[in-house]
Amino acid sequence: MNFLVTAGPTREWIDPIRFITNRSSGKMGYALARAARARRHEVVLVSGPVTLPAPTGVDFVPIVTAADLLAALESRVAACDALIMAAAPADWRPRDISPRKLKKCAMSMTLDLVPVPDILVRLAGRKGSRVFVGFAAEDRDLEAEARRKLVEKHLDLIVANDVGRPDSGFESDANQVVLLDAAGNTEALPLLSKDEVAARVVAWVEARAH
């Protein structure tokens, strides 16, 4: 199979020095890329800025902004059998980007933001028979929010990630997740390493594709 995996945060520029981002470390997405490659699948990994080395044997595509991420996926989704969207693109970006560093004394006390288009919603029309997997990072109403996103984003599977726990989620090597699929099935996994979660997700995709 051909896997298209995304990982890490995006950076939405305020000026050439400052940006808006989030706590995504990329560890879950990189684990997914490794797990798919270990199963001898072809893997394209599209990654935002992280400190992790690119996994061996994957086609590595670095991006910075959510617009970069969308462009990278739009040009590659037709060639994939499965898209796993583990990246955490920003929800908002500054309306205007200054071409030069803004001086502190001249900066406004407010930042005018505009929403970033939902990438999975934008790609829904290209889904066809491909398997689409998304992630929902939540600190409350985990399953309800994940189920809403599953439907809204036209996904086959969503991995609901409890980021309210101190021992899992962002920057951690472990995740406590619930798998919810489009058929209405729910599977709560115990606290596992991100590599173990990745192996479960890749196995689900393999079974779904066949």
Backbone hydrogen bonds, N-H to C=O, Kabsch-Sander energy under -0.5 kcal/mol:
donor,donor_aa,acceptor,acceptor_aa,energy
3,F,1,M,-0.6
3,F,42,E,-3.4
4,L,82,A,-2.9
5,V,3,F,-0.5
5,V,44,V,-3.1
6,T,84,I,-2.3
7,A,46,V,-2.0
10,T,88,A,-0.8
11,R,64,V,-2.6
12,E,20,I,-2.4
13,W,11,R,-0.6
14,I,15,D,-0.6
14,I,18,R,-2.6
15,D,18,R,-1.4
20,I,12,E,-2.5
30,Y,26,G,-2.5
31,A,27,K,-2.0
32,L,28,M,-2.2
33,A,29,G,-2.2
34,R,30,Y,-2.4
35,A,31,A,-2.6
36,A,32,L,-2.5
37,R,33,A,-2.1
38,A,34,R,-2.7
39,R,35,A,-1.0
40,R,37,R,-2.1
41,H,36,A,-2.1
42,E,1,M,-2.3
44,V,3,F,-2.6
45,L,43,V,-0.5
45,L,59,D,-2.6
46,V,5,V,-3.1
46,V,44,V,-0.6
47,S,45,L,-0.6
47,S,61,V,-2.2
48,G,7,A,-2.5
58,V,55,P,-1.1
59,D,43,V,-2.8
60,F,58,V,-0.8
61,V,45,L,-3.2
63,I,47,S,-2.8
69,L,65,T,-2.1
70,L,66,A,-2.6
71,A,67,A,-2.3
72,A,68,D,-2.5
73,L,69,L,-2.2
74,E,70,L,-2.9
75,S,71,A,-1.6
76,R,73,L,-1.0
77,V,73,L,-2.7
79,A,76,R,-1.3
80,C,77,V,-1.4
81,D,2,N,-3.0
82,A,2,N,-1.8
83,L,131,V,-2.8
84,I,4,L,-2.8
84,I,82,A,-0.5
85,M,83,L,-0.6
85,M,133,V,-3.1
86,A,6,T,-0.9
86,A,84,I,-1.3
88,A,8,G,-3.0
93,R,114,V,-2.4
95,R,112,D,-3.2
98,S,14,I,-2.5
98,S,96,D,-0.5
106,A,103,K,-1.5
107,M,103,K,-1.1
107,M,104,K,-0.7
112,D,110,T,-0.5
113,L,111,L,-0.7
114,V,93,R,-2.8
116,V,91,D,-2.6
119,I,117,P,-0.6
122,R,118,D,-2.1
123,L,119,I,-1.7
124,A,120,L,-0.7
124,A,121,V,-0.7
126,R,123,L,-2.1
127,K,124,A,-1.5
130,R,127,K,-2.4
131,V,81,D,-2.4
132,F,130,R,-0.6
133,V,83,L,-2.9
134,G,157,L,-2.2
135,F,85,M,-0.6
136,A,159,V,-2.5
138,E,136,A,-0.8
138,E,161,N,-2.4
145,E,141,D,-2.6
146,A,142,L,-2.2
147,R,143,E,-2.7
148,R,144,A,-2.0
149,K,145,E,-2.2
150,L,146,A,-2.5
151,V,147,R,-1.8
152,E,148,R,-2.6
153,K,149,K,-2.5
154,H,151,V,-1.1
155,L,150,L,-2.4
156,D,132,F,-2.6
157,L,132,F,-1.4
158,I,180,L,-2.6
159,V,134,G,-2.6
160,A,158,I,-0.8
160,A,178,V,-3.0
161,N,136,A,-3.3
161,N,159,V,-0.6
162,D,160,A,-0.6
162,D,176,Q,-2.2
163,V,138,E,-2.2
163,V,161,N,-1.2
164,G,138,E,-0.6
165,R,162,D,-0.6
168,S,165,R,-0.8
169,G,174,A,-1.5
172,S,169,G,-1.7
175,N,192,L,-2.8
177,V,175,N,-0.6
178,V,160,A,-1.9
179,L,187,E,-3.2
180,L,158,I,-2.3
180,L,178,V,-0.5
181,D,185,N,-2.2
182,A,156,D,-2.1
184,G,181,D,-1.8
187,E,179,L,-2.6
189,L,177,V,-2.5
189,L,187,E,-0.6
192,L,175,N,-2.2
194,K,173,D,-2.5
197,V,193,S,-2.4
198,A,194,K,-2.5
199,A,195,D,-2.0
200,R,196,E,-1.8
201,V,197,V,-2.3
202,V,198,A,-2.7
203,A,199,A,-2.1
204,W,200,R,-2.1
205,V,201,V,-2.3
206,E,202,V,-2.5
207,A,203,A,-2.3
208,R,204,W,-2.5
209,A,205,V,-2.5
210,H,206,E,-1.1
